[in-house]
Amino acid sequence: MSIAIIAPGRNTVELVEHIHNMDPGIEVSVYPNHKLDASIAIVWNQPEGLLTEFKNLELVSSLGAGVEHICREELAEQIKVSRIVDPDLSNSMVKYINLVVLHYQKNFQLYLDNNKINQWKPFEKPERELKIGILGAGEMGQEVAISLYNLEFEVLTYSNTKKEITGVQSYSSSDLTISDFVSGVNCLICLLPLTPKTENILNFGLFQSLPKSSILINVARGGHLVEEDLFKAIESGYISDACLDVFREEPLSASHPFWNHENILITPHIASITNQKNAAAIVLENFKRLKNNQSLLFEVDRQKGY
Amino acid sequence: MSIAIIAPGRNTVELVEHIHNMDPGIEVSVYPNHKLDASIAIVWNQPEGLLTEFKNLELVSSLGAGVEHICREELAEQIKVSRIVDPDLSNSMVKYINLVVLHYQKNFQLYLDNNKINQWKPFEKPERELKIGILGAGEMGQEVAISLYNLEFEVLTYSNTKKEITGVQSYSSSDLTISDFVSGVNCLICLLPLTPKTENILNFGLFQSLPKSSILINVARGGHLVEEDLFKAIESGYISDACLDVFREEPLSASHPFWNHENILITPHIASITNQKNAAAIVLENFKRLKNNQSLLFEVDRQKGY
């Protein structure tokens, strides 16, 4: 058996080690020295079209939770696609979102700034009353929702299929429109998969439905956000603060106007981290299941894109 | 019935309103125009000795969770002392601690700094593996412990009497010494009541038991911390980061060396906020109970000091 890892710009040394520790008999090749006879490809931001050069592919696994980079490829129908659903990945996302939400809720930047000028100013701005709306209620969306509910925030989710999450108000697209949904929240978190239907979903039309001075947090994909519309929404007061962890081009160019903008906080795609050991275990388990004609872990519906 | 509120420097307008809304018949006077015939005093940082001028006192309630400012007074034995245990107070503390812990765990300051210089640097420093020790496991300590456990942190508590908290390792002073306790954690949170036994408990002797590069968070009272010992612990590497919300003198003087110190983060006593409406309700309920010879809500053992 042969695995090819195609993840340009990513350090995959640890992943290779974990695969070899779990099964020393497996041959692993890594882009750009990947072997085209591999039956499994583990991919992240692979060069477009590269996957079609493989002749024996049976399984393509994303190295993360998202699969838009796989679903856009023209793969033979019998090739299975899966993704990583990793408790560590979800937990690091949960921690990131809790941090960012609390940073805004407590106006923490004001205190950080006041540290530099020896200034004691309690509650210069009142703490914010947040009503948090989460777009996307997959594994991560649900865990994030529960964690924020545990902190006694009011939390609402919006997804294609309605979910049952204790303490959380869950809506689906058949309950109400996305505009109606966002009109009822003042902190909007995007955790959607990127599909043709969700691309550009964070646009000025949607932002206009938010109450004034809302918070936007995008931890899904850069392709969800229409960048110029964020500036428009800030200028017209719908959005007071945006925290972005994902971008159309990564790394974000140093000349991009998002940088150093007083209403925009940038983090360099660090919200969640795939645990390489867990990823290796999931891919190997899936290959075993494939051989035994069993249903895969975290298989992706290529039509739906998630 | 007459209530005197003695809380110099605090805005108590809202508290007075809530008391009047709940019972319009009650006379409320506020320091420095307080009436000395009041039977209830609600106090916060009252001038020392002032309480002994009251002749009809039956109940002294703290305006917050701490009561060290009451227990230091020489009050007649029959005067009851109570404090505010308010779900909103605990929740704002929970939010604050979660924010600060995550801020350090994710090295968030680095990302905030990189925003200002257009720099994309993921994981310049690896995220921290935190083992969190909480000194004090009263209502707040327990809620904080649970909230951090919910985020999948390893959490230990240390208190006089051992508590049962699901998922949390709870120790008492009869299980192990405080030095042994802190040697097993690298993020120490002080939530102790201030009593003669806990004053100056955060001292160099204790800090030396911490693993190198530990985090200290003090949200209890300034009197717990020996200020010069914090500098010593930072210089000798035991503490890499300290976040302080409470100080011996508040407001902290603009010339204090804590300010603008790269290893110390100051917040101006904003970790938890008493909800004035809840405080009013608790005090009035306690007065009713006192009249009916019922046991009080959140009564304080004046000997123990909590």
Interface residues (C-beta under 8 A of the other chain):
Chain A: N91 S92 V94 K95 Y96 N98 L99 L102 H103 Q105 K106 F108 Q109 Y111 L112 N114 N115 K116 I117 N118 Q119 W120 K121 P122 F123 E127 S147 N150 L151 E152 E250 P251 L252 A254 S255 H256 W259 N260 L265 I266 T267 P268 H269 I270 I273
Chain B: N91 S92 V94 K95 Y96 N98 L99 L102 H103 Q105 K106 F108 Q109 Y111 L112 N114 N115 K116 I117 N118 Q119 W120 K121 P122 F123 E127 S147 N150 L151 E152 E250 P251 L252 A254 S255 H256 W259 N260 L265 I266 T267 P268 H269 I270 I273
